């Protein structure tokens, strides 16, 4: 990570999963590995991903479609304990355009990674192995279900009106709204444009792009 700060440089706060790397295979692999045998073949990876992008929890869907009465709380606890293990993180795949896009962004912005992870050690191992750690000016990590991303950003940085946030979920756009800066939704991750209509109709500082490769059309 770069440590020297250029005072007049804009800041770009950027998400990781779904924005820089695809976590589609990782999440599906966990589902297949841990769900009851009789449900292993009910969803293809693309069907599973379609549910996630629509904001539908896989256990809620199974309970509705099959009256399966699976324990969602127990499932989420198991998921939290396993999904960030190195065994599963190896299924994350960096998008082919991510490294070059990040390098270009780092020349125009203080590039600050803001991600939700419970296992900091494994996350740092992951970004080192992807050879992208040194591209970022700083890395902010917060737990799932913890405070909003905007709060961890404000605890470390003075946010200016020309700073931006890039991410693939309502979590990222909500942070942009709370900070009153531009939020850019990428459609490469776990959500699609429906979240803008549902949650952010009144917020005008929002753009939507296919993936990080198209970011320079918006900045």
C-alpha positions in Angstrom: 0.0 0.0 0.0 1.1 3.5 -0.8 1.5 5.7 2.3 2.3 9.2 0.9 -0.8 11.4 0.6 -1.4 13.9 -2.1 -3.6 16.4 -0.5 -5.5 17.6 -3.6 -6.1 14.2 -5.0 -9.6 12.8 -5.1 -10.4 9.7 -3.1 -12.0 6.6 -4.6 -13.5 4.2 -2.1 -13.9 0.8 -3.8 -15.5 -2.5 -2.8 -13.8 -5.9 -3.3 -16.1 -8.9 -3.7 -18.2 -8.6 -6.9 -16.3 -5.4 -7.9 -12.7 -6.5 -8.2 -13.2 -10.3 -8.0 -16.0 -12.6 -8.8 -17.3 -14.5 -5.8 -19.9 -16.4 -7.8 -18.1 -19.8 -7.8 -17.1 -19.4 -4.1 -20.7 -18.8 -2.9 -22.1 -21.6 -5.0 -19.4 -24.1 -4.0 -20.2 -23.4 -0.3 -23.9 -24.0 -1.1 -23.3 -27.3 -2.8 -20.8 -28.5 -0.2 -23.0 -27.8 2.8 -26.6 -28.1 1.7 -28.6 -31.3 2.4 -28.0 -34.0 -0.3 -31.5 -33.8 -1.7 -31.1 -30.1 -2.6 -27.7 -30.3 -4.2 -29.1 -30.5 -7.8 -32.1 -28.1 -7.5 -30.1 -25.0 -8.6 -27.5 -24.6 -11.3 -24.8 -22.1 -10.6 -26.5 -19.6 -12.9 -29.9 -20.1 -11.2 -28.2 -19.7 -7.8 -26.6 -16.5 -8.9 -29.8 -15.1 -10.3 -31.4 -15.6 -6.9 -28.5 -13.8 -5.2 -28.7 -10.9 -7.7 -32.4 -10.5 -7.0 -31.6 -10.3 -3.2 -33.2 -13.7 -2.5 -31.5 -15.8 0.2 -31.0 -19.4 -1.0 -32.4 -20.9 2.3 -35.5 -18.7 2.1 -36.0 -19.9 -1.5 -35.6 -23.6 -0.6 -38.0 -23.2 2.3 -40.6 -21.6 0.1 -40.3 -23.9 -2.9 -39.9 -27.2 -1.1 -41.3 -26.5 2.4 -37.9 -27.7 3.6 -37.9 -25.9 7.0 -34.2 -25.4 6.9 -32.7 -23.3 9.8 -31.5 -20.1 8.2 -29.8 -18.9 11.4 -27.9 -22.1 11.6 -27.0 -21.9 7.9 -25.7 -18.3 8.3 -23.6 -19.3 11.3 -22.0 -22.2 9.3 -21.4 -19.9 6.4 -19.7 -17.3 8.5 -17.4 -19.9 9.9 -16.3 -21.3 6.6 -16.9 -19.0 3.7 -13.7 -16.9 4.3 -11.4 -19.9 4.8 -8.5 -20.3 2.3 -10.2 -23.4 1.0 -13.1 -21.3 -0.3 -11.3 -18.1 -1.1 -9.3 -19.9 -3.8 -12.6 -20.0 -5.8 -12.6 -16.2 -6.0 -11.5 -15.1 -9.4 -10.1 -11.7 -10.2 -11.9 -10.1 -13.2 -9.6 -9.9 -16.2 -10.0 -6.1 -16.4 -9.5 -5.4 -12.6 -5.8 -5.1 -12.3 -5.4 -2.6 -15.2 -8.5 -0.7 -14.1 -7.2 -0.4 -10.6 -3.8 0.8 -11.8 -5.4 3.5 -13.9 -7.6 4.5 -11.0 -4.7 4.8 -8.6 -3.1 7.4 -10.9 -6.2 9.6 -10.6 -7.3 8.9 -7.1 -6.2 7.9 -3.7 -7.6 4.4 -4.1 -9.0 3.1 -0.8 -10.3 -0.4 -0.6 -13.4 -0.8 1.7 -14.5 -4.3 2.2 -16.6 -6.5 4.6 -14.6 -9.4 5.8 -14.5 -11.3 9.1 -11.1 -12.9 8.6 -8.6 -10.1 8.1 -5.6 -12.4 7.9 -7.0 -14.5 5.1 -8.2 -11.4 3.2 -4.8 -9.8 3.3 -3.3 -13.1 2.1 -5.8 -13.1 -0.8 -5.0 -9.7 -2.1 -1.3 -10.3 -1.8 -1.7 -13.5 -3.8 -3.6 -11.5 -6.4 -0.7 -9.1 -6.5 -2.9 -6.0 -6.1 -2.3 -5.0 -2.5 0.3 -2.3 -3.3 -2.1 -0.6 -5.7 -4.2 0.7 -2.8 -3.4 3.8 -0.8 -5.2 2.2 2.2 -7.4 -0.8 3.1 -10.4 -0.5 5.4 -11.9 -3.8 6.7 -15.2 -4.1 8.6 -17.2 -7.1 9.8 -20.4 -8.3 8.1 -23.4 -6.7 9.9 -21.1 -4.2 11.5 -21.5 -0.4 11.2 -22.1 1.2 7.8 -19.3 1.6 5.4 -19.7 5.4 5.6 -18.8 5.4 9.3 -15.5 3.6 8.9 -14.7 5.9 6.0 -15.5 9.0 8.0 -13.5 7.7 11.0 -10.3 7.9 8.9 -10.9 10.4 6.1 -12.3 13.8 5.4 -14.7 13.2 2.5 -15.0 15.8 -0.2 -17.8 16.3 -2.6 -15.8 15.1 -5.6 -14.8 11.8 -4.0 -16.6 8.6 -5.3 -17.6 5.1 -4.1 -17.6 2.1 -6.4 -19.3 -1.2 -5.5 -21.8 -3.9 -6.4 -24.4 -3.7 -3.6 -26.8 -1.4 -1.8 -24.2 -1.3 1.0 -21.9 0.8 -1.2 -24.5 3.1 -2.6 -26.0 3.7 0.8 -22.5 4.8 2.0 -22.3 7.2 -1.0 -25.7 8.6 -0.1 -24.7 9.1 3.6 -21.5 10.8 2.6 -23.3 12.8 -0.2 -20.8 11.7 -2.9 -21.2 9.9 -6.2 -21.9 6.2 -6.0 -21.2 4.0 -8.9 -22.9 0.6 -9.0 -21.1 -2.1 -11.0 -23.3 -5.0 -12.3 -20.6 -7.6 -12.1 -21.5 -8.7 -8.6 -24.3 -9.8 -6.4 -26.9 -7.2 -7.2 -28.4 -5.5 -10.2 -30.1 -2.2 -11.0 -33.3 -3.0 -9.1 -31.6 -1.8 -5.9 -31.4 1.7 -7.3 -35.2 1.8 -8.0 -36.0 0.2 -4.6 -33.7 2.1 -2.3 -32.3 5.1 -4.0 -35.0 6.8 -6.1 -34.4 10.1 -4.4 -30.6 10.1 -4.6 -29.3 11.7 -7.8 -25.6 11.1 -7.4 -25.7 7.5 -8.7 -24.4 5.9 -11.9 -24.6 2.3 -13.1 -22.0 0.5 -15.2 -21.5 -3.0 -16.5 -18.2 -3.6 -14.7 -15.1 -1.8 -13.5 -13.7 -1.8 -17.1 -16.3 1.0 -17.9 -15.5 3.2 -14.9 -13.7 5.8 -16.9 -16.9 6.6 -18.7 -18.3 7.9 -15.4 -15.4 9.8 -13.8 
